[in-house]
Amino acid sequence: MLMDTVIEILLDFSGSMKDKLPFIKLMFYNDILPYLNYSSLIGIKTFSQINDAALTKQILDLSNTNKAELIKVVKSLGIPAGGTPTSSAIRTSLNKLKDYVTYYKKIILITDGEEDEGSDYVAETKRARLDGIYCQIHIIGIGLSTKAQKQARKMAKLTNGSFSFIPYSEANQKYNSGKFKFFLLDFYDSVKSSPTLEKIDNVKKADKIYPITNRPKYLEENIKFYKHFPSGYDLEIDYKHLPPILLLDFHTLNGILPLTKSRLDFIGKNSEVEGQNATVIFTNPLPEEYKYYESIGITEFQAIQIVLNFCVFEEQDKKVLKGFPYSVSLVPMQKNKQVDTWNINLMKQFDLEVICQERGYVFSNFNPFQGICGGIFSDYSLYSSLKLREYSDCIGFAWGLYFLSPKFDKKEVVINEFSSYSPQINAKYRNYKSELYFNPFKDVRPKRIWGCESPIELFVLQGLYLRKIFPEMQMCFYKDGSIFPNYYQMQESEIWISQNQLITAADFYFPEKKVAVFCDGKEFHNEAKDKAIAEKLNNIGVSSIRFTGKEINSSLSEVLDKIEKAII
């Protein structure tokens, strides 16, 4: 199920557009219309100013139309004349679009000049937002002045839209479609990734996914923003509770991955670094990189999103929320219940750096312990304006994205290596991270790569946050007495310990008091095994306490009291 979209095209029909109109028509036919979603309601308005009066004319009513009809309407346009009352046109359009309450709203503004009505269309947009009208505005500016470009960028940013500057001069009026596609990349990016409130289907009916239930009353009564996500807030992430190596990995997970030796060899030495010939690549692939993949027959790539869930949100100054992560997942883009792929020719048309690093999207009803359970996919500003009633810890926030090659030699994978580490240690982590980040998805179920492993762990973590107690998560205990929360921290310590040396992994750990906390679901409870683990931990100086799922669900306050007493 898709949320309906309504698109209003505003065409500047002032006198300065007279000579540009043939140019703009070609751009409209060849490089704008092919990228519109024709399941949307689409309308066209022209605007100008005649005898000091703003004139906005609806030349095509909002309706389900098609490319041929849009071409016919634009071809029939007369001769532009008058001034440029942009604010009035935007105000008229927004006032009409506000009636489409359940629709996702967009305006595509095509103009060549500054506002000459004496108004400020950025201020007009701000007023609309205060009135509860949320609408993306995508501006295509034809030969705009520096001042007009600055104003257009400001409005595009304010509305989570886009700005595309098209160079134009009297000396060069020829329209080159191939050339100007480059200048429209931001527009194409917005069209491709614009949120549609897409309902997410589960991968298989047999694999039914359920929301998190049996929530403790203690959390319901004490966590702010627990049952809903507030509107009008900017979001910050509290990174200090994430492993530093994981954060470092995040900053390398963009573009086309994995990087391999054969790919670097195909590109060859193309730069100089510290006086040495070197191969330098960027998030946006070089033409040689696309040629490399085409030469080995790879033309489709999985788009993998990095999604964070937060256990609590704290209100900061100036309408800012700070989120505390409890889970990080990898989520493939999907279509019709299958993993979706991007074709290499499509990728060439986009700025991958923008796509990979500026996500800002939200998955609702996202249970990281099971998957996406029938929620919606939307951009953050739109989602926060909807005032939906759902638990805030089941909202997934897309942090970044990368494109995954379906075939590669794992022995050739290149990752960030530490020169102080031995080749053997670097090889261990290369293999570990290849499996973690670069294993192609066979279905659309998310892969959790860090964080709580069950709802009852989440409940305890949320309760501890309420009491300002911050434990280490998923701590691993080894036979030699080594203690690490995860392989990310182990890597920081320049060692590798095999899993066959593991005693157990505790859900939470307080290193200063050497207290390990275990949250046991019914299916994992085994008294004899638990007793043996407790003895092994005691032998390395660690005490342990356990709580059943029933205790956590029904008596969380008492569970928290016992933890506090154990770490005093």
C-alpha positions in Angstrom: 0.0 0.0 0.0 1.4 3.4 -1.0 0.5 6.7 0.5 -1.0 8.8 -2.3 1.2 11.6 -3.6 0.1 15.0 -5.1 2.5 17.0 -7.2 1.9 20.6 -8.3 4.2 21.9 -11.0 4.7 25.7 -10.8 6.0 27.2 -14.0 7.4 30.8 -14.0 5.6 32.5 -16.9 7.1 36.0 -16.5 8.5 38.0 -19.4 12.1 37.0 -18.7 11.1 33.4 -19.6 10.0 34.3 -23.2 13.4 33.4 -24.8 14.0 30.5 -22.5 10.6 28.8 -23.0 11.8 26.5 -25.9 14.8 25.5 -23.8 12.6 24.8 -20.8 10.1 22.8 -22.8 12.8 20.5 -24.1 14.1 20.0 -20.5 10.5 19.4 -19.3 9.8 16.7 -22.0 13.2 14.9 -21.9 14.5 15.3 -18.4 11.6 16.0 -16.0 8.5 14.1 -17.1 10.3 10.7 -17.4 11.1 10.8 -13.7 7.6 11.6 -12.4 5.5 9.0 -10.6 2.3 8.8 -12.7 0.4 7.0 -9.9 0.3 10.5 -8.3 -2.1 13.3 -8.8 -0.3 15.9 -11.0 -1.3 19.4 -11.9 0.4 22.4 -13.5 0.1 26.1 -12.7 1.7 29.1 -14.5 2.4 32.3 -12.6 3.3 35.9 -13.5 2.5 39.4 -12.5 0.4 41.7 -14.8 -0.3 45.4 -13.9 1.0 44.8 -10.4 -1.5 41.9 -9.9 -0.2 38.4 -9.3 -1.7 36.0 -11.8 -1.7 32.2 -11.1 -3.4 30.1 -13.7 -4.3 26.4 -13.4 -3.5 25.0 -16.8 -4.0 21.4 -15.7 -6.1 20.3 -12.7 -4.7 17.9 -10.2 -5.6 14.5 -11.6 -4.3 11.1 -12.6 -2.6 12.0 -15.9 0.2 10.8 -18.1 3.2 12.0 -19.9 1.5 12.6 -23.2 -1.2 14.8 -21.6 1.4 16.9 -19.8 3.4 17.4 -23.0 0.2 18.5 -24.8 -0.6 21.0 -22.1 2.9 22.6 -22.1 3.1 22.7 -25.8 -0.1 24.8 -26.0 1.4 27.6 -23.8 1.4 31.1 -25.2 4.0 33.9 -24.7 5.3 34.6 -21.2 4.9 38.2 -19.9 5.1 40.2 -16.7 6.9 39.8 -13.4 7.7 37.0 -11.0 5.4 36.7 -8.0 6.9 33.5 -6.6 5.6 33.9 -3.1 2.0 34.4 -4.3 2.3 31.3 -6.5 3.7 29.1 -3.7 1.0 30.4 -1.3 -1.8 29.7 -3.7 -0.4 26.2 -4.4 0.1 25.4 -0.7 -3.4 26.5 0.2 -4.8 24.1 -2.4 -2.5 21.2 -1.4 -3.4 21.5 2.3 -6.8 20.0 1.5 -5.1 16.8 0.5 -4.6 15.9 4.2 -3.6 12.2 3.7 -1.4 12.9 0.7 2.4 13.3 0.5 2.8 16.8 -1.1 5.4 18.1 -3.6 5.8 21.3 -5.5 8.2 21.4 -8.5 9.1 25.1 -9.1 10.7 26.0 -12.4 11.9 29.6 -12.5 14.5 31.9 -13.9 14.4 34.8 -11.4 14.2 36.3 -8.0 11.0 37.3 -6.3 9.9 40.8 -7.5 6.7 41.1 -5.6 8.6 42.4 -2.6 7.9 39.2 -0.6 10.0 36.4 0.7 9.1 32.9 -0.5 11.3 31.3 2.2 9.1 33.1 4.8 6.0 31.9 3.0 7.2 28.3 3.3 7.9 28.8 7.0 4.4 30.2 7.6 2.9 27.1 5.9 4.9 24.8 8.2 3.6 26.7 11.2 0.1 26.1 9.8 0.8 22.4 9.7 1.3 22.2 5.9 4.2 20.0 5.1 5.3 20.0 1.4 8.6 19.2 -0.3 9.6 21.9 -2.7 12.0 21.0 -5.6 13.4 24.1 -7.4 14.8 24.0 -10.8 16.5 27.3 -11.4 17.3 28.5 -14.9 20.3 30.8 -14.9 19.6 32.2 -11.5 21.7 34.9 -9.9 23.9 34.1 -6.9 21.4 35.8 -4.6 18.5 33.8 -6.1 20.4 30.5 -5.9 21.1 31.1 -2.2 17.4 31.8 -1.5 16.4 28.7 -3.5 18.8 26.4 -1.6 17.5 27.7 1.7 13.9 26.9 0.8 14.8 23.5 -0.6 16.6 22.6 2.6 13.8 24.0 4.8 11.2 21.7 3.0 13.5 18.7 2.6 13.3 19.2 -1.1 16.1 19.8 -3.7 17.6 22.6 -5.7 19.0 22.2 -9.2 20.8 25.0 -11.0 20.7 24.9 -14.8 23.3 27.2 -16.4 21.8 29.5 -19.1 23.1 32.4 -21.1 22.0 34.4 -24.1 25.0 33.2 -26.0 24.3 29.5 -25.4 20.6 28.7 -25.6 21.0 25.2 -27.0 19.7 22.4 -24.7 21.9 19.4 -24.3 19.9 16.6 -22.6 23.0 14.5 -21.7 24.8 17.5 -20.2 21.9 18.9 -18.2 21.0 15.5 -16.7 24.1 16.1 -14.6 22.7 19.4 -13.2 19.4 17.7 -12.3 21.0 14.9 -10.2 19.7 16.4 -6.9 16.2 16.5 -8.4 16.5 12.9 -9.6 17.8 11.8 -6.2 14.8 13.3 -4.5 12.4 11.6 -7.0 14.1 8.2 -6.6 14.3 8.3 -2.8 11.3 10.5 -1.9 9.3 8.8 0.9 6.0 7.2 -0.2 4.9 5.9 3.2 5.4 2.5 1.6 3.8 -0.3 3.6 6.4 -3.0 4.2 5.4 -6.5 3.5 6.9 -9.5 5.4 9.1 -11.9 3.5 6.9 -14.9 4.0 3.5 -15.4 5.5 4.9 -18.4 7.4 7.5 -16.1 9.1 4.9 -13.9 10.9 6.4 -10.9 12.6 4.9 -9.6 15.8 5.3 -6.3 17.6 7.0 -6.2 21.0 4.4 -7.0 23.7 4.2 -7.6 27.4 5.7 -4.3 28.2 6.4 -3.5 31.9 4.0 -1.0 33.5 7.0 0.7 35.0 8.2 1.8 31.6 4.7 2.8 30.4 4.4 5.2 33.4 7.9 6.7 33.4 9.5 7.0 30.0 8.8 10.2 28.2 7.8 9.8 24.5 7.4 6.1 25.1 4.1 5.6 23.3 4.5 8.2 20.6 7.2 10.2 18.8 6.9 14.0 19.2 6.6 16.3 16.2 8.8 19.3 15.4 12.0 18.0 16.9 15.4 17.6 15.4 17.2 14.3 16.2 20.7 13.8 17.6 22.3 10.4 18.2 24.2 9.7 21.4 27.2 8.0 20.0 29.2 7.5 23.2 27.4 4.2 23.9 28.3 2.7 20.5 31.7 0.9 20.1 34.2 3.3 18.5 35.3 0.7 15.9 31.7 0.2 14.9 31.4 4.0 14.3 34.6 3.9 12.3 33.1 1.1 10.2 29.9 3.1 9.6 31.9 5.9 8.0 33.4 3.4 5.5 30.1 1.8 4.7 29.1 3.8 1.6 29.4 3.7 -2.2 29.9 0.3 -3.8 31.2 -2.4 -1.5 33.2 -4.4 -0.8 36.4 -2.9 -2.0 38.6 -5.6 -3.5 42.2 -5.9 -4.8 41.2 -6.7 -8.3 39.0 -3.6 -8.4 41.9 -1.4 -7.3 44.2 -3.1 -9.8 41.7 -2.4 -12.6 41.6 1.3 -11.7 45.4 1.5 -11.5 47.5 4.2 -9.9 45.6 7.5 -10.3 47.1 9.8 -7.7 50.0 10.6 -5.5 49.8 10.2 -1.7 52.7 11.3 0.5 55.0 11.2 -2.5 53.9 7.7 -3.5 51.8 6.6 -6.5 48.5 5.4 -5.2 44.9 4.4 -6.2 42.4 6.9 -4.8 38.7 6.2 -4.9 35.6 8.1 -3.6 32.0 7.4 -2.6 31.0 8.3 -6.1 32.5 5.5 -8.2 35.0 6.5 -10.9 34.1 5.6 -14.5 36.8 2.9 -14.3 35.0 1.3 -11.4 31.7 1.0 -13.3 33.7 -0.5 -16.2 35.3 -3.0 -13.9 31.9 -4.3 -12.7 30.6 -4.4 -16.3 33.7 -6.3 -17.4 33.0 -9.1 -14.8 29.3 -9.2 -15.6 27.9 -7.5 -12.5 25.2 -4.9 -13.3 22.8 -5.2 -10.3 23.6 -4.2 -6.7 21.7 -4.6 -3.4 21.0 -1.3 -1.6 21.7 -1.9 2.2 20.5 0.5 4.8 22.0 1.0 8.2 19.1 1.3 10.7 19.3 2.4 14.3 16.7 1.8 17.1 16.7 3.9 20.2 15.7 2.8 23.7 14.9 6.3 25.1 14.8 9.9 23.8 15.9 12.8 26.0 14.7 16.3 25.3 17.5 18.8 24.8 17.3 22.5 24.3 15.7 24.2 21.3 13.4 21.3 20.2 16.1 18.7 19.9 15.8 15.0 20.9 18.8 12.9 21.7 18.4 9.2 21.0 20.2 6.4 22.9 20.8 3.4 20.5 20.0 -0.1 21.6 20.2 -1.8 18.2 21.9 -1.5 14.8 20.6 -3.4 11.9 21.3 -3.9 8.2 18.1 -3.7 6.1 18.0 -4.3 2.3 15.7 -2.2 0.2 12.8 -4.3 -1.0 10.2 -4.5 -3.7 7.2 -6.9 -3.8 8.5 -8.8 -0.8 11.9 -9.4 -2.5 15.3 -7.8 -2.1 15.4 -4.9 -4.6 18.5 -4.1 -6.6 19.8 -1.0 -8.4 21.0 -1.4 -12.0 24.4 0.0 -12.8 23.0 2.4 -15.4 20.6 3.9 -12.9 23.4 4.3 -10.4 25.5 6.3 -12.9 22.8 9.0 -13.0 22.9 9.7 -9.2 25.2 11.3 -6.7 25.9 8.2 -4.6 27.6 10.4 -1.9 24.3 12.2 -1.3 22.3 9.0 -1.4 24.6 7.1 0.9 25.3 9.8 3.5 22.1 11.8 3.8 19.3 9.3 4.6 16.9 10.9 7.2 14.3 8.2 6.7 12.2 6.3 9.2 10.7 2.7 9.4 7.7 2.5 11.7 6.7 -0.7 13.4 10.3 -1.9 13.2 11.0 -4.7 15.6 14.8 -5.3 15.4 14.4 -8.7 17.0 12.2 -10.0 14.2 11.9 -7.6 11.3 9.5 -5.0 9.9 5.9 -5.7 10.9 3.6 -3.9 8.4 4.9 -0.4 9.1 5.5 2.6 6.8 8.6 4.0 5.3 8.8 7.8 5.3 11.2 10.7 5.5 11.8 12.0 9.1 10.1 15.4 8.8 6.9 13.9 7.3 6.8 11.0 9.9 7.3 13.3 12.8 4.4 15.5 11.6 1.9 12.6 11.4 1.7 12.2 15.2 1.3 8.4 15.0 0.7 6.4 18.2 3.3 3.7 18.4 6.1 2.8 20.7 9.2 4.9 20.0 11.6 2.1 20.5 10.1 0.4 17.5 10.9 3.2 15.1 14.0 2.4 12.9 16.0 5.4 11.8 18.0 5.0 8.5 21.6 6.2 9.3 23.3 5.4 6.0 23.3 3.2 2.9 25.8 1.3 0.7 25.5 -0.7 -2.4 26.6 -4.4 -2.2 28.1 -6.3 -5.0 26.6 -9.8 -5.2 29.8 -11.5 -6.2 33.4 -11.1 -5.0 36.4 -13.1 -3.8 36.4 -12.9 0.0 40.2 -13.3 0.0 40.5 -10.1 -2.0 38.4 -7.9 0.3 40.2 -4.7 1.4 39.1 -3.1 4.7 40.7 -0.6 7.0 43.7 -2.3 8.6 45.8 -1.2 11.5 49.5 -1.2 10.7 50.4 -2.1 14.3 48.4 -5.4 14.1 49.9 -8.6 12.9 48.8 -9.9 9.4 47.0 -12.8 11.2 44.9 -10.5 13.3 44.0 -8.2 10.4 43.0 -11.3 8.4 40.7 -12.5 11.2 38.9 -9.2 11.3 38.7 -9.0 7.5 36.9 -12.4 7.4 34.7 -11.4 10.3 33.6 -8.1 8.8 33.2 -9.6 5.3 30.6 -12.0 6.8 29.0 -9.2 8.9 28.7 -6.5 6.3 29.2 -8.0 2.8 27.1 -11.2 2.9 24.4 -10.7 0.2 20.8 -10.8 1.5 18.7 -13.8 0.3 15.5 -12.3 1.8 14.3 -9.0 3.2 14.7 -9.8 6.9 17.0 -7.3 8.7 20.3 -8.5 10.1 21.1 -7.2 13.6 24.8 -6.4 13.9 24.9 -4.8 17.4 22.8 -4.3 20.5 20.2 -6.0 22.7 19.1 -9.5 21.6 15.6 -9.7 23.0 12.8 -7.5 24.2 13.4 -8.3 27.9 16.9 -7.1 27.6 15.6 -3.9 26.1 13.2 -3.5 29.0 16.0 -3.8 31.5 18.2 -1.4 29.6 15.3 1.2 29.5 14.8 0.8 33.2 18.5 1.3 33.9 18.5 4.4 31.8 15.6 5.8 33.9 17.8 5.3 37.0 20.9 6.8 35.2 22.7 3.5 35.3 24.7 2.7 32.1 26.0 -0.8 31.8 28.2 -2.4 29.1 26.1 -4.5 26.7 26.7 -8.1 25.4 29.8 -8.7 27.4 31.8 -11.8 26.5 33.8 -13.8 29.1 36.7 -16.1 28.0 38.5 -18.9 29.7 41.7 -17.0 30.0 40.0 -14.3 32.0 39.6 -11.8 29.1 36.4 -9.8 29.1 35.2 -7.9 26.0 31.7 -6.5 25.2 32.1 -7.4 21.5 34.5 -8.0 18.7 34.7 -4.3 18.0 36.3 -3.6 21.3 38.5 -6.7 21.0 39.8 -5.3 17.8 40.7 -2.0 19.6 42.9 -4.1 21.9 44.8 -5.7 19.0 43.9 -9.3 19.8 41.6 -12.0 18.5 40.1 -14.7 20.8 38.3 -17.6 19.1 34.7 -18.4 20.0 35.7 -21.8 21.3 37.4 -20.0 24.2 34.1 -18.3 25.2 32.6 -19.1 28.6 29.4 -17.1 28.1 28.1 -13.7 27.0 26.2 -11.7 29.6 23.5 -9.3 28.6 24.8 -6.5 30.8 28.0 -6.0 32.8 29.3 -3.5 35.4 33.1 -3.7 35.1 33.9 -1.7 38.2 32.0 -4.1 40.4 32.5 -7.2 38.2 28.8 -8.0 38.1 27.2 -9.7 35.1 23.5 -9.6 34.5 21.5 -12.2 32.5 18.0 -11.9 31.2 16.6 -15.4 30.5 13.6 -16.1 28.3 11.8 -19.3 29.2 13.3 -21.3 26.3 16.8 -20.5 27.4 16.4 -21.3 31.1 18.5 -24.3 32.3 19.3 -24.4 36.0 22.2 -26.9 35.7 23.8 -25.0 32.8 23.3 -21.6 34.6 25.0 -23.0 37.8 28.0 -24.2 35.8 28.4 -20.8 34.1 28.1 -19.0 37.4 31.0 -21.2 38.8 33.2 -20.5 35.8 32.6 -16.7 36.1 33.3 -16.8 39.8 36.6 -18.5 39.0 37.6 -15.4 37.0 36.3 -13.0 39.7 32.9 -12.2 38.2 29.6 -12.5 40.1 26.4 -13.0 38.3 22.6 -12.5 38.7 19.8 -13.8 36.6 16.2 -12.7 36.0 13.5 -14.5 34.1 11.3 -13.0 31.5 8.3 -13.2 33.8 10.2 -11.2 36.5 11.2 -8.5 34.0 7.7 -8.2 32.5 5.7 -8.1 35.7 8.1 -6.7 38.3 10.7 -4.6 36.5 11.0 -2.1 39.4 12.0 -4.9 41.7 14.5 -6.3 39.2 16.1 -2.9 38.9 16.3 -2.6 42.7 18.2 -5.9 42.9 20.7 -4.7 40.2 21.3 -1.4 42.0 21.9 -3.3 45.3 24.4 -5.7 43.5 26.5 -2.8 42.1 26.6 -0.6 45.2 
